[in-house]
Amino acid sequence: MNTFTIFLILIVVVAFLLIVVIMVQNPKGGGLSSSFGGGGTQQLGGVKKTTDFLDKSTWTLATLLLVLILLSNVAIDSGTAGAESKALDADAQSTQPLPVAPAATNNETATPEDSTGE
């Protein structure tokens, strides 16, 4: 496995975890924190810490996803550094034959207006 494949697998795993963490949250005060009894004014059983954990994990996973995407871009560039483009290579351009335009002829072709005899 090359490094790009490893980064691709890590990106998929982090994206899946980010989706799960976001789906667990509820912006109106529900979600995982309210299921533990934190819907009212009382904060029992560490429900405040649950929302803090979900918020911090969302930001951490989003940052990790961004870093992995940027690093995978570097892995793509380093993986193709050995392959040179023939379009940019001056030697490859000089060895290819130039396209030849068809020779101009003076033969006139008949048009539908000419064939009617008018």
Secondary structure, 3 states (H helix, E strand, C coil): CCHHHHHHHHHHHHHHHHHHHHHHCCCCCCHHHHHCCCCCCCCCCCHHHHHHHHHHHHHHHHHHHHHHHHHHHHHHHHHCCCCCCCCCCHHHHHHCCCCCCCCCCCCCCCCHHHHCCC
